[in-house]
Amino acid sequence: QVQLVESGGALVQPGGSLRLSCVASADHYDMGWFRQAPGKEREGISCISARDGLRWTVPDMMDRFTLSKDAAKSTVYLQIDNLGPSDTATYYCAADLFGCQRHSYTDYRAFRYWGRGTQITVSS
């Protein structure tokens, strides 16, 4: 079992950037980032495999969303650039032993463990 704690969400103006952090209580888990806007389904963004460091990112998001990992700190980050109102959502960190795979990384059901989320609101 692993506990996840996200941070870094904020109220930002359009065009701004944020870096979200997720600290995990244990290593050796695939880690992923999802988001959920009000009234919408939880949406996969990116993930990183614990075994080989391979990362998957939704193609339409690759230009603005960057996942990175600091293994020494058991922390994964999500850098988001050029934020717009459509990015307003709660952002969640997720973990699972084998969640980060090409065919399933955007499916929230592939990840067993979840943080409580951090809110990003983009507004002028």
Disulfide bonds with the S-S distance in Angstrom:
Cys22-Cys93 2.03
Cys47-Cys100 2.06
